[in-house]
């Protein structure tokens, strides 16, 4: 169900939420930074202003270097972002790791 505004956004982090087909989800051991329901989505009208994007996450250093090159070719101010290498973000078991209280390793990356 689509709901607008800050209050609706904060409901994503409630102690318990109702999901698809009436299934209820609880927070369990999830980190506070994760929504209660793994399938929660935020829809943004049109686009996120570039100045509001802070960190770009990559699966590995090779992908980071390739994509940094692409950003520069597109004229995107690559120095405006922080970069993180976090392979677990791109693995299919990320939800299971988060639900069990695990926290994926995030390694800061600095372009050369």
C-alpha angles and dihedrals in degrees: 000000000000117000127173130223146026095300091056090049092052090051087069087072099046119134088251132014136182115237137181117334091008095294113154124220128198128200095245110167096334118136114256089246092066125081116246093241114052089214095056114131136192117209118205121201110242104327149336111253109246092237089060094058110090112168134027118204124208133185094230143352094264091057090045092054093046093049093044087058090050091050091052092048089053091051094247111153095244092184089066092074139069115226130214133187109215114157093181091066088069098046124099094233095061093108091053091049092051095044090055092052097258122144121211117235112256116193119191113236126202120199116235 
